[in-house]
Amino acid sequence: MTLQSVVEEIVLRPIGFIRSPFAEREQAPRQGSEAAAEGELVVDEAYSDAFLGLKPGQKIVILYWMHLAERDVLQVHPRHDLSRPLRGVFSTRSPDRPNPISLDTVEIVRIVGTTLHVTGIDALDGTPLLDIKCVS
C-alpha cells in the first residue's frame, strides 16, 4: 500500500474565519491554554443549523488552518528556544509542519447569529476556521 493508493487528495473548505487580537505570529501565545484572549469565530451563515445545542459557558474544540505556517519545516527548537535540542515537528506543537492544522479548546462567552464569542483563543486574526467540536 502506498500513500497514493490510500488517498489522492483531501479537500478542506473553511466554515468561517477567526477574529483575534493577534495580527502577527510573534504576538500569539504558544498555546491557547497560555492565553486568556477573547476572539470571535465567524461562521458562514450556511452552517447556522449546526449551532443547535451550543451555549455560553460550553467548551469547544476548534480546528483551524495555520495559513502563515511554513510547510517544509520538519525539525524545530521547541518554543523557538535555541538552547533546547532540535525535535521533529510531529513531537511538538510547532505551527510549522507539513499540514498546518491546529486545534484549540476555547470557551463560548456568547453567541450572536453565527458568530461565537470565545475566550482562550491563540490563533491569528483572519485564520481560516475548519471545524468546531464539543468537548463532551
N, C-alpha and C positions, 0 to 999 in steps of 0.2 A: 504494500500500500504506500502511496506517495501523497504528499500534500495536495498535489494537483488532482489526484483521484478522489480525495475527500471533499474538497470544495474548490471551485474555481474562483469565485468572487463572493464577497459579502458586501451587501449594500446597507448602509445605515442612513436613516433620514432623521435629522433633528426634529424634536417635537416642539422646540422653542429655544430660548436662549436665557442666559443668566445675567442679571444685573448685580454688580458688586462694587464695593469701594476700591477695588484693586485694578488699576489701569495697566500696571507692568508687573512682570514676573517677580521682580525683586521686592515688591510690596506685599505679595501674598504670603500667608503663613505656610510653613512646610506641610502642615496637615490641618484639616478642619477642626480636629479636636484641640488645636492650639489657638483657635480663633473664636472670638465672640462676635464676629462681624455679622451685620444684618445684610441681607440681599433679597433679590426677587427672582423667582423662577417664572419667566413669562412664557406661557404655553399657548400654542396656536389654538384658536377657538374650535378648530375641527376636533379637538380632543376633550371638549368640555364634558362629555358624558363620562369620561374616565375619572373625573373628580369625585364621583359619588363615593361617599364613605370617608373622604379626607376631612380632617377637622383641626382647628387650632390646638396646640399642645402635643400633637402627634409627631413622633419622629419618623422620618422617611429617609431612604437611601436614594441619592441621585447619582445617575451615571452621566458623564459628560465627556466631550471630546476636547482634549487639550490642544487646541488648534495652533498654538505657537510653539509646540514642542518640536525638538529635533528627533527625527525618526531613525537616524542612522547611528545613534549612540547606543553602545552595548555595555559599557562599563563607566561607573561614576565613583567619585568620592562621596560617600553618604553625607547628605546635608551640605554639600559643597565645601566640606571641611577637608582641606588638603592634608591634614595630619592623620586622617583616617585612611586606611588602605582601600585601594580600588575594589569594587564589588560589581558583579554583574547586575544589570538593571532589574532582572527578574527577582533579585533578592533585596530590592529596595523599593521605596515609594517615589522614585525619581519621575518627574513628568516627561523626561526624555527617554523614549523607548520605541520599539518598532510600531506598536499600535497604541497611541497615547489616549487610552480610555482611562478615566479616573472615576472613583466613587467617593462619596462623602455622605456622612449621616448628619442631617440637619433637622431642626425642629420648626414646625409650622407655627408662625405667630398669628397670621390672619390670612384669609382668602378673599380676594376681590376679583370677581369674574373668573378669568382663567390665569390669574397671577397669584402665586403663592409667595407671601412674605415670610422669610425664614431667617433663622439665626444659626450661626456656626458655619457660614459659608467660607470656602477657601479658594474658589475659582476666580479667574479674571473676568472683568466686565466684558460682556459680549461673547462669552464661551457658549458654544452650541450644547444644548441640553438633549441627551439621548433618551433617557427614561427616568421614571420615578417608581420606586417600590416601597411598600410599607415595611417597617422593621419587624413587626409581628402582628 
